[in-house]
Amino acid sequence: MTETSQNGQVLLEVKSLQKYFPIKKGFLRKVVGHVRAVDDVSFFINEGETLGLVGESGCGKTTTARCILRALDPTAGQILFRTQSGEVIDLATLSVSEIRSLRREMQMIFQDPYASLNPRMNLLDIVGEPLLVIEGVKSRNERTDRVAELLRLVGLRPEYMQRFPHAFSGGQR
């Protein structure tokens, strides 16, 4: 893994990622070919950076993200991830149980904010839910404080916590 770049430590480095889906035909479901959904994708993300995967429909954006998060097993390549403890792990080689402990350190943000936000929950509940479920923060006051801090971090005012998704612009969502 590249130790540093111009902006700091590399958090994620994807090297020659491939994901092929088999094409099966006949009664015995014999593999007659493969669909190359992702073929030789490489990139890295430094600490403090954001990467947006863009492209036309069907070009492999979601498949790439699902391979990185190991919702899909990659066919080939390396997915080097620097954990919060500083250890570099190849996610492509981990078992389901090994990847489970890393789930709180990574996530995919879907491109359709309307479909990914529950319209019946306010911002406090939406952002605070992972704090309760994953982090185990039982105290509502502590969750409220942490959500306010997160909102400030992304440029939103803490007073917005009581608003519902429909009250935000697409970019704010």
Secondary structure, 3 states (H helix, E strand, C coil): CCCEECCEEEEEEEEEEEEEEEEEECCCCEEEEEEEEEEEEEEEEECCCCCCCCCCCCCCHHHHHHHHCCCCCCCEEEEEEECCCCCEEEHHHCCHHHHHCCHHHCCCCCCCHHHHCCCCCCHHHHHHHHHHHCCCCCCHHHHHHHHHHHHHHCCCCHHHHHCCHHHCCCCCC
